[in-house]
């Protein structure tokens, strides 16, 4: 793949300001109500304040503008996406027993599981508010359609998360590449890429727009993004990555990298891996994790996964041309067209 | 209080059938996808299939009809309420570390915390679907207003849950009756009584209806309901109650009964109680719980709370006459008018 221009990082930065301001409206304080502030609203506002990449909301804003909508019309949908994303992160971090998020301890590590879970649930329903509020210039028909899209995203995300958690809980190793891709389609792509593109197009083109033409682009882009994320989890730079390195191995996640390894390991290595993955996080130790990491390198599993991610990014570029053919040239369209390359350049 | 006619139990039973059928439409199987069925959809459908009292959805259906709407117009809102309620039960049971729900182990006891949490989150967003679907005959304006009401309910419920969890986590004993009533207003009343009445009236009377007139009735009824529930938790009949008896003491909940006890205990008893409530659930034992239970009886704390609940139910009856003055006589109105008496007759 080539190297992106500064367009992607500049666009992400400028949209981050717009979306952060928009989110702040839905993250109120509880003036004079110290207990509500301390037990709920401080927690609800924490992840949004840690400032993520804003990739999801930026894809929505760029798509809407690429098809002719004004920025301000699309902001509520972008804010809604980012709030829902942060809500699911809180719950995912609990489910995965993750330690770090965006360079700081996870919310349940800071406040205990019960209050963190509750804050995540609160943020989930709050994510609808931008689409329902008086500030939104969306028509009621478009708003209702967007809410329908969000219930779809919620279902897909929950299905993906259920597969990942179930496979870990039951120590399932009977998995192939297609299982991983189905997982990623649901767990990652619907919220991260497919919905943002569909929402942006819906806002610009109205409820008669044909939205399914964007699914393939979103899937290929999101899958490349997730596989690169899995790679960063193993070989990234901790300072930029913001999560503990090797966390996926501690958590027992069935990444494409692990599936590649399982298909290459010798029978005795396979039995060793089965014992490793059968252990709950608390019973694993660093030496065992290091052993698996060195097996991954020895069998070229990381490289193999990276190659597949590159192929997916190529497919995303191809699908982009098809799905956005009738959008005129613009910097919004350019931004979107550079994303399949950008996903490999980021280190966080 | 008097004794209710069979009207309440008969009405609840007949609405239960309607709402159960309605819920089933939003609790799909995953045909041919065994992993999704086993890791998500079996879990999502579990609590709804355990058949609760259906009080919440019945209040909505009765209010809508009392003000002149047809039953079928109100069903989507009633189904939505029951789905949201079940979603919050799953999360609350995790947060409270509860063991039993509706006569069976809680969802996280059956499937582990991660998959149960994920199923609860999925059900939360699913609860919007009845209001958005093609099957609904609600106007878009009413649907959007109902969704706004639901985000309000979600916020109030999360605030109430946050107060309860925070008070437990920090072993707060500096609480008075008004703190408990604020907690119950948020944790219980908005979803259990206030929203169902408001939603029913909104459906029947349209978006110009004045809904705040129903808040007092809902608050008094819901508070009486919750206090009676707290009493059943201590002195109920396990077979009917469906949760472990004394569970609130194991979980350290700040019920009105406990607040009454703290205000009546001697200084040395107060210190004893402080030590008891400071312990996490796993460090408490049955003898300690029995000691607190006998203190509650000795100081008349349960009776005192029951008296307050009776006064609240009386206030609910008074508020009912005011808020429903312009609804003509009907069996729907009669059903609602009997609820303040019914809340004390139920044993589950």
Interface residues (C-beta under 8 A of the other chain):
Chain A: X30 X35 X36 X38 X39 X40 X88 X91 X94 X95 X96 X112 X113 X114 X115 X117 X118 X119 X120 X121 X122 X124 X125 X126 X128 X129 X132 X140 X141 X143 X144 X147 X148 X150 X151 X154 X155 X158 X159 X161 X162 X163 X165 X166 X167 X169
Chain B: X30 X35 X36 X38 X39 X40 X88 X91 X94 X95 X96 X112 X113 X114 X115 X117 X118 X119 X120 X121 X122 X124 X125 X126 X128 X129 X132 X140 X141 X143 X144 X147 X148 X150 X151 X154 X155 X158 X159 X161 X162 X163 X165 X166 X167 X169
